[in-house]
Amino acid sequence: MTVWGGQGPFDYITMGGMFTILKVRDQLADGEDAGWYKNPAETVAATASNADLRADDITIPRPTRYTEHQGPGHAGHRNMSR
């Protein structure tokens, strides 16, 4: 299967049957490529740092390698991370 598209400012953009990217800018010379829109500073979401999470009193639990299974078919399995 061939997927047509191109790299966008955030990720790959795939093209379906009908596809249009419209770039609108003020004061472009005829035929000039507008390029990708430049988002104003601090307007795009980003991953929070550990310091930011701590400042907001957010704790992310650490994943464990093995967990105890309680569902059907898992009787007798125990936590193997000990």
Secondary structure, 3 states (H helix, E strand, C coil): CCCCEEECCCCEEECCCCCCCCCCCCCCCCCCCCCCCCCCCCCCCCCCCHHHHHHCCCCCCCCCCCCCCCCCCCCCCCCCCC
